[in-house]
Amino acid sequence: MMRARFITLEGVDGAGKSTHLSFIQNTLAQLGVDAVFTREPGGTALGERLRELLLAVDTRVSLETETLLMFAAREEHLAQVIRPALAAGRWVVSDRFTDATFAYQGGGRGLAFDRIEVLEEWVQRGLQPDLTLLFDVPTEVAAARMAASRNLDRFEREAADFHRRVRDAYLARAKDDPRFVVIDSTQPITVIQQALAQLLARFAEQA
């Protein structure tokens, strides 16, 4: 019987996470994995309301308030979705988690990492993902993808320098933590999904 695993998907806006979500869901189902798919901010009724507020282009809040709201949504997410699923032996796949806070509020906006670490320890109490898939593209590629595909939210509308700092923060975290697998998201979709299928199959065998 497989033990519960916690997988997160990360990357700058436009890196292609959403493109591969349904493929990951189908792959895990084929492997016999009972998985819960969720997202941050969001995943609960309260979290989705906070998501609307945090992404709205007309929202004006301080950096500290923005970060606290992210962790308020995360606490509810952990309490209602993530911890119960893991306790029941199910896998959890989340589109973003705390690495996004380090990348966006820390790297992008400049909040000191040690302040985020205090909230991380308080809310997560040691819980970390078992595997983090970091979809990586140059920020110029990500910007072109976003411009061609959708209306931009409050974070997506930030200047190019902001997105470069976010990417740099992600890559710095990936360099120091073996749970990360960095995926070159400039490759053709079929190549990426073949690599994902192989990775998830090995990961399931180890569970």
Backbone as ProteinMPNN parsed JSONL, in Angstrom:
{"seq_chain_A": "MMRARFITLEGVDGAGKSTHLSFIQNTLAQLGVDAVFTREPGGTALGERLRELLLAVDTRVSLETETLLMFAAREEHLAQVIRPALAAGRWVVSDRFTDATFAYQGGGRGLAFDRIEVLEEWVQRGLQPDLTLLFDVPTEVAAARMAASRNLDRFEREAADFHRRVRDAYLARAKDDPRFVVIDSTQPITVIQQALAQLLARFAEQA", "coords_chain_A": {"N_chain_A": [[0.845, -1.197, 0.0], [0.587, 2.195, -0.898], [2.206, 4.932, 0.701], [1.03, 8.087, 1.91], [1.671, 10.993, -0.014], [2.952, 14.287, -0.612], [2.784, 16.581, -3.063], [3.943, 19.449, -4.761], [3.389, 22.064, -7.155], [5.258, 24.494, -8.749], [6.388, 27.745, -9.942], [7.09, 30.603, -12.037], [4.509, 32.911, -13.037], [2.968, 31.926, -16.005], [4.681, 29.884, -16.575], [3.729, 27.378, -17.182], [2.471, 25.532, -15.511], [-0.318, 24.991, -15.189], [-0.938, 23.885, -17.631], [-0.074, 21.278, -17.461], [-1.453, 20.052, -15.421], [-3.816, 18.429, -15.715], [-2.704, 16.295, -17.07], [-0.935, 15.274, -15.141], [-2.798, 14.513, -13.227], [-4.19, 12.467, -14.615], [-2.076, 10.689, -15.043], [-1.349, 9.903, -12.426], [-3.707, 8.651, -11.685], [-3.672, 6.452, -13.424], [-1.552, 5.139, -12.323], [-2.666, 4.152, -10.098], [-2.979, 5.81, -7.935], [-4.594, 7.481, -5.345], [-5.511, 10.63, -5.349], [-5.718, 14.016, -4.195], [-6.427, 17.045, -5.706], [-5.52, 20.413, -5.593], [-5.244, 23.974, -4.834], [-3.286, 27.005, -4.301], [-3.274, 30.569, -3.634], [-6.253, 29.373, -2.084], [-8.407, 26.508, -2.383], [-10.139, 26.033, -0.275], [-13.36, 27.195, 0.945], [-13.026, 29.674, 2.267], [-10.386, 30.179, 1.508], [-10.636, 30.501, -1.276], [-12.113, 32.834, -1.406], [-10.281, 34.607, -0.304], [-8.345, 34.342, -2.251], [-9.562, 35.602, -4.472], [-9.557, 38.219, -3.538], [-6.784, 38.695, -3.164], [-5.743, 38.457, -5.754], [-7.087, 40.331, -7.224], [-7.037, 43.141, -9.354], [-7.489, 45.657, -8.366], [-6.91, 45.593, -5.701], [-5.381, 46.921, -2.842], [-2.977, 46.565, -0.621], [-0.749, 46.355, 2.211], [2.581, 44.921, 2.103], [3.031, 43.228, 4.273], [0.405, 42.654, 5.114], [-0.528, 41.347, 2.815], [1.105, 39.049, 2.868], [0.353, 37.858, 5.304], [-2.327, 37.298, 4.756], [-1.98, 35.385, 2.764], [-0.897, 33.308, 4.317], [-2.995, 32.933, 6.097], [-4.954, 31.853, 4.411], [-3.528, 29.567, 3.788], [-3.308, 28.21, 6.259], [-5.982, 27.487, 6.696], [-6.327, 25.882, 4.469], [-4.514, 23.796, 4.99], [-5.696, 22.782, 7.324], [-8.273, 21.969, 6.523], [-8.063, 20.539, 4.121], [-5.408, 19.532, 3.22], [-3.969, 18.255, 5.445], [-6.016, 16.43, 6.454], [-6.377, 14.796, 4.145], [-3.828, 13.636, 3.761], [-3.607, 12.282, 6.186], [-5.517, 10.361, 5.778], [-4.278, 8.733, 4.038], [-4.148, 9.521, 1.417], [-2.77, 10.996, -1.568], [-1.644, 14.362, -2.051], [-1.811, 16.962, -4.34], [-0.749, 20.076, -4.957], [-1.254, 23.124, -6.544], [0.929, 25.394, -6.207], [2.436, 26.375, -3.091], [4.067, 27.046, -0.007], [6.594, 27.719, -1.027], [5.988, 29.484, -3.039], [5.336, 31.783, -1.629], [7.813, 32.489, -0.521], [9.066, 33.033, -2.956], [7.454, 35.018, -4.269], [6.454, 37.012, -2.338], [8.776, 37.203, -0.842], [11.22, 37.035, -2.634], [10.237, 38.523, -4.894], [8.874, 40.826, -3.835], [10.441, 41.594, -1.7], [10.261, 41.008, 1.037], [11.722, 40.069, 4.092], [13.245, 36.908, 4.301], [13.422, 35.565, 6.74], [11.231, 36.409, 8.181], [9.128, 35.263, 6.8], [9.769, 32.619, 7.294], [9.159, 32.357, 10.009], [6.346, 32.446, 9.998], [5.906, 30.229, 8.389], [6.804, 28.084, 10.006], [5.03, 28.325, 12.143], [2.485, 27.895, 10.973], [2.752, 25.533, 9.412], [4.076, 23.684, 11.002], [6.291, 22.002, 10.641], [5.549, 20.448, 8.462], [6.311, 19.641, 5.142], [6.435, 19.655, 1.531], [6.815, 16.504, -0.184], [7.778, 16.333, -2.721], [8.616, 18.744, -5.082], [7.707, 20.175, -8.039], [9.249, 22.265, -10.123], [8.442, 24.37, -12.538], [10.18, 25.893, -14.997], [10.909, 28.795, -16.825], [12.451, 31.304, -18.916], [11.781, 34.668, -17.975], [10.93, 36.364, -19.99], [9.789, 34.662, -21.854], [7.684, 33.642, -20.337], [6.168, 35.976, -19.959], [5.344, 36.548, -22.578], [3.726, 34.342, -23.08], [1.658, 34.74, -21.209], [0.551, 37.166, -22.089], [-0.6, 36.378, -24.422], [-2.612, 34.683, -23.711], [-4.46, 35.281, -21.608], [-6.427, 37.466, -19.385], [-4.655, 39.558, -17.199], [-3.778, 39.085, -13.755], [-3.302, 40.685, -10.498], [-0.67, 40.072, -9.675], [0.482, 39.077, -12.017], [0.596, 41.366, -13.525], [2.752, 42.765, -12.646], [5.973, 44.429, -12.951], [8.697, 43.553, -15.228], [11.123, 43.2, -13.849], [10.284, 42.406, -11.315], [9.248, 39.818, -11.817], [11.572, 38.567, -12.642], [13.013, 38.563, -10.26], [11.371, 36.905, -8.76], [11.663, 34.476, -10.169], [14.429, 34.055, -9.785], [14.481, 33.682, -7.012], [13.02, 31.318, -6.749], [14.734, 29.503, -8.134], [17.0, 29.647, -6.54], [16.059, 28.491, -4.169], [15.504, 25.932, -5.117], [18.045, 25.019, -5.698], [19.129, 24.529, -3.232], [17.598, 22.567, -2.015], [16.806, 19.229, -2.028], [14.262, 18.197, -2.58], [13.202, 19.438, -4.729], [12.49, 19.286, -8.221], [13.618, 20.57, -11.106], [12.074, 21.651, -13.998], [12.532, 22.159, -17.355], [10.603, 24.261, -18.883], [10.446, 25.256, -21.409], [10.605, 23.333, -23.256], [9.08, 21.113, -25.726], [5.639, 20.229, -25.168], [5.038, 17.483, -25.225], [7.508, 16.304, -24.672], [8.028, 17.247, -22.082], [5.876, 16.055, -20.716], [6.412, 13.354, -21.043], [8.707, 13.138, -19.489], [7.593, 13.829, -17.017], [5.813, 11.695, -16.621], [7.593, 9.537, -16.301], [8.981, 10.384, -14.031], [6.935, 10.544, -12.066], [6.119, 7.901, -12.003], [8.404, 6.636, -10.944], [8.415, 7.884, -8.473], [6.033, 6.982, -7.344], [6.636, 4.3, -7.087], [8.407, 4.376, -4.996], [6.858, 5.05, -2.892]], "CA_chain_A": [[0.0, 0.0, 0.0], [1.377, 3.415, -0.985], [2.023, 5.917, 1.759], [0.604, 9.394, 1.43], [2.73, 11.894, -0.461], [2.536, 15.671, -0.828], [3.485, 17.129, -4.224], [3.561, 20.816, -5.102], [3.803, 22.594, -8.453], [5.666, 25.884, -8.582], [6.956, 28.406, -11.104], [6.607, 31.957, -12.309], [3.289, 32.954, -13.839], [3.28, 31.691, -17.407], [5.665, 28.808, -16.719], [3.091, 26.21, -17.764], [1.953, 24.577, -14.522], [-1.713, 24.626, -15.462], [-0.964, 23.06, -18.842], [0.263, 19.887, -17.162], [-2.203, 19.544, -14.274], [-4.689, 17.312, -16.072], [-1.835, 15.163, -17.4], [-0.47, 14.707, -13.874], [-3.957, 13.852, -12.626], [-4.428, 11.22, -15.341], [-0.939, 9.791, -14.817], [-1.456, 9.331, -11.086], [-4.844, 7.72, -11.698], [-3.208, 5.25, -14.093], [-0.64, 4.473, -11.401], [-3.434, 3.675, -8.959], [-2.82, 6.745, -6.817], [-5.768, 8.253, -4.934], [-4.928, 11.948, -5.11], [-6.519, 15.227, -4.087], [-5.815, 18.161, -6.415], [-5.964, 21.646, -4.968], [-4.422, 25.108, -5.253], [-3.097, 28.131, -3.387], [-4.235, 30.598, -2.542], [-7.526, 28.746, -2.411], [-8.557, 25.152, -1.881], [-11.265, 25.992, 0.657], [-14.285, 28.307, 0.695], [-12.361, 30.905, 2.708], [-9.206, 30.385, 0.684], [-11.017, 31.007, -2.589], [-12.496, 34.241, -1.246], [-9.033, 35.353, -0.145], [-7.692, 34.344, -3.564], [-10.175, 36.657, -5.269], [-9.076, 39.491, -3.008], [-5.342, 38.846, -3.371], [-5.417, 38.554, -7.177], [-7.833, 41.418, -7.862], [-6.126, 44.201, -9.778], [-7.742, 46.879, -7.609], [-6.571, 45.401, -4.285], [-4.233, 47.691, -2.368], [-2.667, 46.179, 0.753], [0.681, 46.363, 2.505], [3.255, 43.649, 1.895], [2.803, 42.396, 5.452], [-0.978, 42.176, 5.045], [-0.577, 40.373, 1.726], [1.739, 37.806, 3.32], [-0.486, 37.271, 6.353], [-3.502, 36.731, 4.099], [-1.53, 34.139, 2.126], [-0.762, 32.27, 5.331], [-4.326, 32.638, 6.629], [-5.532, 30.907, 3.464], [-2.762, 28.311, 3.891], [-3.701, 27.528, 7.5], [-7.288, 26.877, 6.451], [-6.069, 24.846, 3.47], [-3.897, 22.677, 5.697], [-6.625, 22.214, 8.297], [-9.468, 21.39, 5.916], [-7.812, 19.727, 2.927], [-4.123, 18.838, 3.08], [-3.694, 17.319, 6.549], [-6.964, 15.304, 6.463], [-6.119, 13.886, 3.028], [-2.606, 12.885, 4.056], [-3.91, 11.376, 7.297], [-6.333, 9.274, 5.229], [-3.455, 7.962, 3.131], [-4.269, 10.011, 0.054], [-1.769, 11.946, -2.026], [-2.118, 15.724, -2.281], [-1.076, 17.713, -5.346], [-1.178, 21.467, -4.811], [-0.731, 24.151, -7.446], [1.586, 26.364, -5.322], [2.43, 26.242, -1.638], [4.85, 28.092, 0.655], [7.693, 28.195, -1.877], [5.484, 30.648, -3.767], [5.436, 32.953, -0.75], [9.227, 32.877, -0.52], [9.429, 33.568, -4.262], [6.72, 36.233, -4.633], [6.527, 38.04, -1.302], [10.175, 37.341, -0.463], [12.068, 37.44, -3.749], [9.644, 39.555, -5.736], [8.531, 42.079, -3.142], [11.524, 41.98, -0.81], [10.064, 40.708, 2.452], [12.828, 39.266, 4.625], [12.907, 35.491, 4.358], [13.265, 35.06, 8.113], [9.867, 36.69, 8.62], [8.298, 34.219, 6.199], [10.09, 31.363, 7.983], [8.415, 32.325, 11.269], [4.971, 32.066, 9.661], [5.96, 28.86, 7.877], [6.899, 27.155, 11.134], [3.808, 28.428, 12.939], [1.341, 27.329, 10.257], [2.995, 24.183, 8.887], [4.553, 22.822, 12.093], [7.233, 21.014, 10.128], [5.091, 19.782, 7.247], [6.863, 20.128, 3.889], [6.162, 18.75, 0.411], [7.769, 15.435, -0.471], [8.305, 16.589, -4.053], [8.182, 20.009, -5.677], [8.009, 20.3, -9.458], [9.433, 23.682, -10.439], [8.404, 24.613, -13.972], [11.036, 27.07, -15.156], [11.114, 29.407, -18.138], [12.861, 32.708, -18.846], [10.619, 35.521, -17.71], [10.44, 36.926, -21.246], [8.909, 33.646, -22.434], [6.474, 33.607, -19.514], [5.384, 37.186, -20.231], [4.723, 36.399, -23.897], [2.643, 33.361, -22.947], [0.533, 35.34, -20.497], [-0.057, 38.195, -22.922], [-1.341, 35.742, -25.507], [-3.575, 33.677, -23.27], [-5.471, 35.604, -20.597], [-6.379, 38.738, -18.676], [-3.639, 39.421, -16.167], [-4.168, 39.434, -12.392], [-2.472, 41.705, -9.84], [0.732, 39.65, -9.675], [0.928, 38.941, -13.404], [0.79, 42.702, -14.078], [3.965, 43.386, -12.104], [7.026, 44.723, -13.922], [9.58, 42.443, -15.582], [12.118, 43.0, -12.788], [9.619, 41.636, -10.265], [9.173, 38.421, -12.229], [12.934, 38.03, -12.63], [13.366, 38.294, -8.854], [10.611, 35.712, -8.366], [12.33, 33.31, -10.762], [15.713, 33.868, -9.109], [14.213, 33.126, -5.683], [12.659, 29.91, -6.953], [15.908, 28.721, -8.51], [17.881, 29.582, -5.37], [15.502, 27.489, -3.253], [15.66, 24.617, -5.733], [19.457, 24.643, -5.623], [19.474, 24.151, -1.861], [16.65, 21.613, -1.439], [16.696, 18.092, -2.946], [12.887, 17.817, -2.936], [12.855, 20.116, -5.979], [12.894, 18.857, -9.557], [13.437, 21.703, -12.011], [11.641, 21.205, -15.32], [12.688, 23.169, -18.396], [9.266, 24.361, -19.457], [10.505, 25.723, -22.789], [10.596, 22.15, -24.113], [7.748, 20.746, -26.222], [4.752, 19.655, -24.157], [5.161, 16.022, -25.215], [8.772, 15.964, -24.004], [7.827, 17.5, -20.653], [4.955, 15.079, -20.142], [7.107, 12.073, -20.98], [9.572, 13.208, -18.311], [6.724, 13.808, -15.843], [5.301, 10.333, -16.456], [8.676, 8.714, -15.764], [9.255, 10.856, -12.677], [5.836, 10.166, -11.176], [6.149, 6.43, -11.859], [9.461, 6.313, -9.972], [8.01, 8.406, -7.174], [5.009, 6.08, -6.84], [7.294, 3.051, -6.689], [9.1, 4.609, -3.73], [5.877, 5.4, -1.843]], "C_chain_A": [[0.878, 1.244, 0.0], [1.139, 4.31, 0.22], [1.666, 7.253, 1.135], [1.81, 10.239, 1.049], [2.132, 13.261, -0.775], [3.414, 16.254, -1.934], [3.003, 18.557, -4.468], [4.119, 21.182, -6.473], [4.098, 24.075, -8.28], [6.211, 26.431, -9.894], [6.402, 29.802, -11.271], [5.301, 31.864, -13.089], [3.663, 32.825, -15.313], [4.262, 30.569, -17.644], [5.052, 27.516, -17.244], [2.569, 25.183, -16.788], [0.562, 24.071, -14.894], [-1.836, 23.711, -16.673], [-0.823, 21.582, -18.515], [-0.559, 19.279, -16.02], [-3.067, 18.341, -14.626], [-3.87, 16.083, -16.449], [-1.335, 14.486, -16.128], [-1.602, 13.945, -13.193], [-4.221, 12.501, -13.293], [-3.313, 10.21, -15.093], [-1.028, 9.128, -13.453], [-2.615, 8.341, -11.015], [-4.443, 6.395, -12.34], [-2.252, 4.439, -13.209], [-1.352, 3.944, -10.163], [-3.339, 4.549, -7.732], [-4.125, 7.495, -6.576], [-5.275, 9.634, -4.511], [-5.979, 13.039, -5.047], [-5.761, 16.344, -4.801], [-6.393, 19.464, -5.893], [-5.036, 22.782, -5.389], [-4.292, 26.135, -4.132], [-2.833, 29.407, -4.176], [-5.561, 30.014, -2.997], [-7.654, 27.394, -1.749], [-9.667, 24.952, -0.878], [-12.182, 27.174, 0.329], [-13.643, 29.642, 1.085], [-11.164, 31.211, 1.818], [-9.531, 30.951, -0.687], [-11.467, 32.466, -2.508], [-11.258, 35.116, -1.069], [-8.271, 35.414, -1.465], [-8.237, 35.475, -4.438], [-9.656, 38.021, -4.835], [-7.61, 39.72, -3.364], [-4.975, 39.04, -4.839], [-6.1, 39.723, -7.88], [-6.91, 42.595, -8.173], [-6.328, 45.487, -8.985], [-7.447, 46.73, -6.121], [-5.318, 46.197, -3.939], [-4.012, 47.344, -0.9], [-1.159, 46.268, 0.952], [1.265, 44.982, 2.242], [3.013, 42.706, 3.061], [1.389, 41.828, 5.451], [-1.123, 41.114, 3.967], [-0.026, 39.025, 2.179], [0.902, 37.106, 4.377], [-1.753, 36.656, 5.759], [-3.155, 35.432, 3.377], [-1.456, 33.008, 3.155], [-2.082, 31.968, 6.028], [-5.031, 31.636, 5.72], [-4.842, 29.554, 3.57], [-3.125, 27.536, 5.155], [-5.031, 26.809, 7.312], [-7.158, 25.706, 5.473], [-5.479, 23.593, 4.126], [-4.903, 21.981, 6.609], [-7.767, 21.453, 7.634], [-9.181, 20.39, 4.799], [-6.549, 18.884, 3.04], [-3.893, 17.828, 4.188], [-4.704, 16.168, 6.595], [-6.71, 14.304, 5.337], [-4.888, 13.036, 3.301], [-2.844, 11.874, 5.178], [-4.727, 10.178, 6.831], [-5.554, 8.421, 4.236], [-3.52, 8.392, 1.683], [-3.088, 10.922, -0.289], [-2.435, 13.312, -2.187], [-1.204, 16.374, -3.315], [-1.6, 19.14, -5.32], [-0.462, 22.362, -5.821], [-0.333, 25.342, -6.572], [1.403, 25.999, -3.853], [3.406, 27.297, -1.107], [6.056, 28.553, -0.153], [7.265, 29.414, -2.679], [5.57, 31.908, -2.917], [6.88, 33.432, -0.66], [9.61, 33.535, -1.843], [8.775, 34.918, -4.535], [6.826, 37.334, -3.576], [7.975, 38.273, -0.852], [11.032, 37.855, -1.605], [11.499, 38.61, -4.534], [9.452, 40.879, -5.039], [9.553, 42.506, -2.099], [11.28, 41.768, 0.666], [11.179, 39.778, 2.931], [12.405, 37.811, 4.779], [12.688, 34.995, 5.782], [11.88, 35.369, 8.675], [8.895, 35.664, 8.036], [8.526, 32.891, 6.92], [9.35, 31.238, 9.315], [6.974, 31.881, 11.017], [4.912, 30.629, 9.16], [5.976, 27.853, 9.024], [5.61, 27.166, 11.951], [2.647, 27.694, 12.27], [1.566, 25.866, 9.887], [3.478, 23.188, 9.936], [5.38, 21.654, 11.553], [6.8, 20.316, 8.853], [5.689, 20.453, 6.018], [6.463, 19.176, 2.763], [7.225, 17.657, 0.311], [8.458, 15.661, -1.798], [7.745, 17.909, -4.55], [8.658, 20.062, -7.119], [8.061, 21.789, -9.797], [9.514, 23.839, -11.958], [9.104, 25.953, -14.242], [11.121, 27.506, -16.608], [11.718, 30.794, -17.928], [11.638, 33.602, -18.709], [10.071, 36.161, -18.985], [9.478, 35.952, -21.932], [7.591, 33.601, -21.668], [5.575, 34.803, -19.814], [4.663, 37.08, -21.575], [3.562, 35.416, -23.844], [1.424, 33.981, -22.28], [-0.203, 36.351, -21.358], [-0.944, 37.586, -24.001], [-2.519, 34.901, -25.034], [-4.66, 34.162, -22.326], [-5.368, 37.044, -20.123], [-5.468, 38.575, -17.467], [-4.161, 39.85, -14.806], [-3.142, 40.395, -11.79], [-0.992, 41.347, -9.858], [1.284, 39.581, -11.098], [1.213, 40.287, -14.041], [2.039, 43.4, -13.554], [5.024, 43.545, -13.189], [7.946, 43.521, -14.129], [10.606, 42.163, -14.492], [11.543, 42.194, -11.634], [9.629, 40.152, -10.615], [10.561, 37.782, -12.293], [13.369, 37.707, -11.203], [12.628, 37.059, -8.34], [11.299, 34.456, -8.896], [13.649, 33.028, -10.052], [15.522, 33.244, -7.728], [13.827, 31.657, -5.772], [13.897, 29.056, -7.22], [16.891, 28.599, -7.353], [17.378, 28.548, -4.372], [15.693, 26.083, -3.813], [17.096, 24.121, -5.627], [19.815, 24.066, -4.267], [18.602, 23.059, -1.278], [16.428, 20.456, -2.415], [15.273, 17.667, -3.284], [12.455, 18.449, -4.256], [13.333, 19.314, -7.188], [12.578, 20.019, -10.49], [13.159, 21.179, -13.412], [11.774, 22.368, -16.297], [11.383, 23.239, -19.183], [9.244, 25.033, -20.826], [10.484, 24.548, -23.763], [9.189, 21.901, -24.661], [6.935, 20.037, -25.146], [4.917, 18.141, -24.074], [6.428, 15.566, -24.51], [8.632, 16.141, -22.495], [6.955, 16.419, -20.037], [5.552, 13.68, -20.101], [8.005, 12.028, -19.746], [8.744, 13.154, -17.025], [6.209, 12.399, -15.57], [6.359, 9.424, -15.833], [8.97, 9.086, -14.309], [8.189, 10.393, -11.699], [5.784, 8.655, -10.976], [7.22, 6.011, -10.854], [9.061, 6.744, -8.565], [6.957, 7.486, -6.53], [5.63, 4.751, -6.382], [7.961, 3.18, -5.317], [8.144, 4.825, -2.58], [5.543, 4.187, -0.984]], "O_chain_A": [[1.808, 1.347, 0.8], [0.013, 4.434, 0.703], [1.968, 7.509, -0.03], [2.844, 10.199, 1.716], [0.966, 13.376, -1.153], [4.625, 16.404, -1.769], [1.807, 18.84, -4.392], [5.165, 20.688, -6.895], [3.287, 24.819, -7.73], [6.464, 25.681, -10.837], [5.361, 30.14, -10.707], [5.026, 30.848, -13.728], [4.553, 33.518, -15.806], [4.647, 30.316, -18.785], [5.781, 26.639, -17.707], [2.251, 24.064, -17.188], [0.31, 22.866, -14.908], [-2.729, 22.866, -16.734], [-1.383, 20.731, -19.205], [-0.377, 18.107, -15.689], [-3.051, 17.338, -13.913], [-4.285, 14.955, -16.182], [-1.314, 13.258, -16.046], [-1.391, 12.861, -12.649], [-4.449, 11.504, -12.607], [-3.572, 9.015, -14.95], [-0.808, 7.923, -13.333], [-2.51, 7.307, -10.355], [-4.83, 5.331, -11.856], [-2.156, 3.218, -13.333], [-0.723, 3.356, -9.283], [-3.587, 4.094, -6.615], [-4.692, 8.077, -7.5], [-4.69, 9.787, -3.439], [-6.991, 12.996, -5.746], [-4.581, 16.564, -4.529], [-7.609, 19.606, -5.766], [-4.14, 22.579, -6.208], [-5.057, 26.143, -3.167], [-2.244, 29.359, -5.256], [-5.943, 30.148, -4.16], [-7.084, 27.155, -0.684], [-10.098, 23.823, -0.648], [-11.825, 28.044, -0.465], [-13.706, 30.614, 0.332], [-10.95, 32.356, 1.421], [-8.791, 31.786, -1.207], [-11.23, 33.243, -3.433], [-11.184, 36.22, -1.608], [-7.625, 36.418, -1.767], [-7.475, 36.212, -5.064], [-9.353, 38.874, -5.669], [-7.235, 40.804, -3.81], [-3.994, 39.72, -5.141], [-5.736, 40.069, -9.003], [-6.097, 42.99, -7.338], [-5.428, 46.325, -8.936], [-7.709, 47.655, -5.352], [-4.32, 46.148, -4.658], [-4.772, 47.779, -0.035], [-0.391, 46.258, -0.01], [0.534, 43.994, 2.166], [2.81, 41.509, 2.858], [1.193, 40.651, 5.753], [-1.773, 40.091, 4.186], [-0.62, 37.982, 1.905], [0.76, 35.884, 4.344], [-2.201, 35.603, 6.214], [-3.944, 34.488, 3.378], [-1.899, 31.89, 2.892], [-2.276, 30.851, 6.507], [-5.636, 30.678, 6.201], [-5.489, 28.513, 3.456], [-3.237, 26.311, 5.109], [-5.186, 25.658, 7.72], [-7.804, 24.671, 5.639], [-5.903, 22.473, 3.843], [-4.959, 20.752, 6.665], [-8.183, 20.406, 8.129], [-9.982, 19.486, 4.561], [-6.612, 17.657, 2.963], [-3.644, 16.656, 3.906], [-4.292, 15.02, 6.76], [-6.815, 13.095, 5.548], [-4.917, 11.825, 3.085], [-2.345, 10.749, 5.126], [-4.641, 9.1, 7.419], [-6.106, 7.487, 3.654], [-3.001, 7.7, 0.807], [-2.487, 11.537, 0.592], [-3.638, 13.403, -2.43], [0.019, 16.343, -3.185], [-2.767, 19.382, -5.627], [0.764, 22.352, -5.932], [-1.165, 26.188, -6.243], [0.4, 25.42, -3.437], [3.547, 28.354, -1.723], [6.504, 29.686, 0.024], [8.086, 30.284, -2.969], [5.85, 32.988, -3.438], [7.146, 34.632, -0.714], [10.389, 34.488, -1.857], [9.44, 35.856, -4.976], [7.236, 38.454, -3.88], [8.356, 39.397, -0.523], [11.519, 38.984, -1.556], [12.205, 39.581, -4.807], [9.815, 41.93, -5.568], [9.54, 43.655, -1.655], [12.027, 42.302, 1.487], [11.532, 38.816, 2.249], [11.339, 37.518, 5.32], [11.865, 34.109, 6.012], [11.405, 34.657, 9.56], [7.949, 35.248, 8.705], [7.584, 32.127, 7.131], [8.958, 30.139, 9.706], [6.445, 31.037, 11.74], [3.974, 29.896, 9.474], [5.231, 26.874, 9.001], [5.153, 26.115, 12.4], [1.912, 26.957, 12.928], [0.66, 25.046, 10.036], [3.307, 21.98, 9.772], [5.203, 20.5, 11.944], [7.616, 19.648, 8.217], [5.596, 21.67, 5.856], [6.181, 18.006, 3.021], [8.383, 17.863, 0.675], [9.596, 15.232, -1.989], [6.545, 18.163, -4.451], [9.857, 20.003, -7.391], [7.044, 22.481, -9.761], [10.517, 23.49, -12.58], [8.667, 27.003, -13.771], [11.37, 26.699, -17.503], [11.519, 31.398, -16.874], [10.582, 33.312, -19.271], [8.881, 36.468, -19.059], [8.478, 36.366, -22.518], [6.517, 33.531, -22.266], [4.356, 34.657, -19.912], [3.504, 37.477, -21.693], [2.533, 35.628, -24.486], [0.294, 33.778, -22.724], [-1.433, 36.394, -21.362], [-1.917, 38.201, -24.439], [-3.332, 34.454, -25.844], [-5.705, 33.517, -22.237], [-4.397, 37.748, -20.399], [-5.517, 37.55, -16.788], [-4.887, 40.837, -14.69], [-2.232, 40.859, -12.477], [-0.146, 42.223, -10.037], [2.42, 39.982, -11.35], [1.985, 40.364, -14.997], [2.348, 44.513, -13.979], [4.974, 42.875, -14.22], [7.973, 42.595, -13.318], [10.927, 41.003, -14.235], [12.249, 41.382, -11.036], [9.985, 39.322, -9.779], [10.708, 36.589, -12.027], [14.02, 36.69, -10.967], [13.184, 36.265, -7.582], [11.494, 33.49, -8.159], [13.951, 31.873, -9.75], [16.3, 32.382, -7.318], [14.265, 30.846, -4.955], [14.08, 28.009, -6.599], [17.544, 27.567, -7.198], [18.172, 27.808, -3.791], [16.006, 25.152, -3.071], [17.328, 22.921, -5.482], [20.697, 23.215, -4.16], [18.834, 22.646, -0.142], [15.917, 20.67, -3.514], [15.081, 16.854, -4.188], [11.45, 18.04, -4.839], [14.423, 18.743, -7.185], [11.419, 20.405, -10.647], [13.914, 20.366, -13.945], [11.196, 23.434, -16.086], [11.1, 22.393, -20.03], [8.176, 25.346, -21.353], [10.358, 24.751, -24.971], [8.213, 22.42, -24.12], [7.491, 19.325, -24.31], [4.935, 17.576, -22.98], [6.42, 14.545, -23.821], [9.066, 15.287, -21.722], [7.259, 15.918, -18.954], [5.227, 12.898, -19.208], [8.063, 11.018, -19.046], [9.144, 12.51, -16.055], [6.172, 11.96, -14.42], [6.055, 8.634, -14.939], [9.18, 8.214, -13.465], [8.51, 9.902, -10.617], [5.439, 8.184, -9.892], [6.984, 5.142, -10.015], [9.34, 6.047, -7.59], [6.99, 7.244, -5.323], [5.185, 4.159, -5.398], [8.063, 2.203, -4.574], [8.551, 4.792, -1.419], [4.74, 4.29, -0.057]]}, "name": "protein", "num_of_chains": 1, "seq": "MMRARFITLEGVDGAGKSTHLSFIQNTLAQLGVDAVFTREPGGTALGERLRELLLAVDTRVSLETETLLMFAAREEHLAQVIRPALAAGRWVVSDRFTDATFAYQGGGRGLAFDRIEVLEEWVQRGLQPDLTLLFDVPTEVAAARMAASRNLDRFEREAADFHRRVRDAYLARAKDDPRFVVIDSTQPITVIQQALAQLLARFAEQA"}
